[in-house]
Amino acid sequence: MNRAVDSNAYVVPFEQLRMTDVEIVGGKNASLGEMISQLTRASVSVPAGFATTAQAFRDFLQLNHLSARIAQRLQDLDIDDVKALAVAGSEIRQWIIDAPLPPRLVAEIRAHFELLQKDAAELSFAVRSSATAEDLPDASFAGQQESYLNIVGIDQILDRVKHVFASLYNDRAISYRVHKGFTHAEVALSVGVQRMVRSDVGAAGVMFTLDTESGFKDVVFITSSYGLGETVVQGAVNPDEFYVFKPTLASGHYPIIRRSLGSKLVKMEFAPPNDVERVKTVDVESAQRNCYSLTDEDVIQLAKYAVIIEQHYGRPMDIEWGKDGRDGKLYILQARPETVKSQASGKLEQRFKLKNIAPVLASGRAIGQKIGAGPVRVIRDVSEIERVQPGDVLVADMTDPNWEPVMKRAAAIVTNRGGRTCHAAIIARELGVPAVVGCGEVTDLLREGALVTVSCAEGDEGKIYDGLLDMEVTEIERGDLPALPVKIMMNVGSPQLAFDFCQLPNAGVGLARLEFIINNNIGVHPKAVLDYPEVGPDLKKAVESIARGHASPRAFYVDKLTEGIATIAAAFYPKPVIVRLSDFKSNEYKKLIGGSRYEPDEENPMLGFRGAARYISEDFAPAFEMECIALKRVREEMGLTNVEVMVPFVRTLAQAERVVALLEKFGLKRGAHGLRLIMMCEVPSNAILAAEFLQYFDGFSIGSNDLTQLTLGLDRDSGMPLLAQDFDERDLALRFLLSRVIDECKRQNKYVGICGQGPSDHLDFAQWLTEAGIMSMSLNPDTIIDTWRTLAKMS
């Protein structure tokens, strides 16, 4: 059957369109037609509608003698002159609004609109732009033209069509085309008229089929807020965030590996019928702010739709969705190619790292992975944007695509509001400008002209530091590295960096530190959570604030542990991820909220209440149980069986026997579902009685720092130079113990690795370990490539 769309037609129903029709109806409308015609059978629901064609737009300009007039007006325009750009854009838009639509176009719009209305006369519609150069794999054109929501009746539809036509010459659109190398005349505009989903009484948002910052491709990243999705797209709210792991989504396990509760302060809903403004923004009730805007079932269903769409198009996608509050169904509103991380594959990458730190003035969601610094320029209205000079740090309540002409000048961008999927964030990524969004009242916190450093190189959280800080930039070329006789694994503390780190060459994670998750993602002492609400009023308030959005403080603690472990496990799946149970010392636990209430004062916490002794104590066992519940959930409910469990600081065989029994009591039985238990070998008794300790464990991971200090009798935290110079993992006494441990593990055919920095600090030590038969070395991420290449040369 010949499906070709008549290129001379003025209006075409969505269901007749395919992706081959981009030149006729633009990327957005072609994609809507593609999904309606090809994915309905896969249960992907897309609201019906129709599109005006590029030919209709060109004929409209020609009949009104506007084509040559517009070309002449733009011919010598300097887009970096913000004032001149604004004057030219305003003039052109008014010419278009004042011009009449061709009678034939009006007639065809009326006819197709009547067909859409035939089942329900009270429907409202979205009128959106779709440029022929829009939603391309290397240029999103995100938010460059206008959209109009809750449009009712043919007269309003016809009026908005002209306004959408005019928006092709928005200041931002003119500037963006020049920036991307398009001539103005080659881009035409199609208008999409689409039935509206009643997300004004439901929820809406955006999802990507990869992680927007690292480019990790095995997750679906979903943002959501109450009301119409424009608040998320425009960056007017800090939305809820969800990460769904594709492999376990496919296998039928629970796939939501991480979530973050957004503030969701406002929502956009339909205005009363007689209002000139068709939508309005209202405050969200406090109770709703403290709840997630989607159920788990909704999140999982959206992720399934996202995977179907990605597989159909064969590339990572950027998708807008809405949940109808009346019928409860989920709908796909737009789908376009992701244009930043999907284009970076195989390229030389820059990694930014701060060399020193300073007081943090504000923080929010990091966009990109770069660092920028310069003087603060606070902009409170779009009319002030010309004040932004090259190298400034642009600070505003929120930005929208209108600001694109000056965004590219900025060293960094900081906003009060916004999420990682808003249009401004997409444009910032494309421009390569670091941005921190959703910082709260940052426009009042940062002083005009103050020198600051904006860091997006530390994970999900972006930070604004006081002053100009030193940074280093290294270049990394991804690719295969030479084979080694030993496996190179990685030490990972922050789940927020796992999606980035996993893209370095590695054989898995040799040390995932649970205490980092507790410190950074939870922040409260576990016993304060367990004792709630029977705690003091200040502590009670602090616990309630942190546990917002969760069933209880205890549920919050377990949930956040689960999410942190699952994120690291998913990033490296199916490679092994060895998770060390919490190894805080009492002085470190004391720094958590409520910690001083529960922790003893110890003269030497390094040799005190830590590791296995803490877990098996009657006082701490209920807190330890929460760690076990999280690990069991990750392995069994979420299907991430690549997680292995490591027990630190086991002093005696009696402790080993008791802690293994306690793990089994709490659901982590050695061998069940393939679970391996590893012991940190860091006390001399572990090496002396290696054969006996291995009766309880499936292998050792050597903690060279503690083993060195306890063997040589040195305090590794001592600042005395005379002691520091004697701290050396290569000492003969250490080599004697290490040889004993490695040989015993080999004899019993059990795992043995090392997770200290000794091998990367001393390459002769790394070579000795390799020759001794160590199976793996787990290193900090920033040392992996150099150490790997050096070891390859020595092999």
Protein Blocks (a to p, Z undefined) as FASTA:
>chain_A
ZZbdcfkbmbdcfklpcfklmmmnojklmmmmmmmmmmmmnopacdddddddfklmmmmm
mmnopmmmmmmmmmmpcfklmklmmmmmmmmmmmmmmpccdfklmmmmmmmmmmmmmmom
kbccddddddfkgoiakbgogokaccdehiehjklmmmmmmmmmmmmmgfklmmmmmmno
pafklpccddddddddfkklmccddddfbdfklopakbccddddehjfklmmnopaccdd
ddddfklmmnopafbfbdcddfklaccddddfklmblbdcddddfklmmpcfbdfklmmm
mmmmmmmmmmmnopacdddddddfklopacdfbdcddfklmmmgoiacdddddfbdcddf
bdcddedjbdcdddddddfbfklmmmpcghiacddfbdcfklmmmmmmpmbdcdfbdcfk
bmklmmmmmnopacdehkbjmllmpcghiacdddfkgojbdcddedjdddddddddeddd
dddfbdcddddfblklmmmmmmpgcebjfbdcfklmmmmmnopafklmmmpccbcfklmm
mmmmmmgoiabfklmmmmmmmmmmmmmmmmmocbdcdddddfbdfklmmmpghklmmpcc
dfblmlmcghjllmmpmklmmmmmmmmmmmmmmmmmnopakbccddehifbfklmmmmmm
mmmmnopaghiahiacddddfbfklmmmmmmmmmmpgbdcddfklmmmmmnopafkbcbf
klmmmgcfkbmklmmmmmmmmmmmmmnopacddfbfklmmmmmlmmmmmmnopabdcddf
klmmmmmmmmmmmZZ
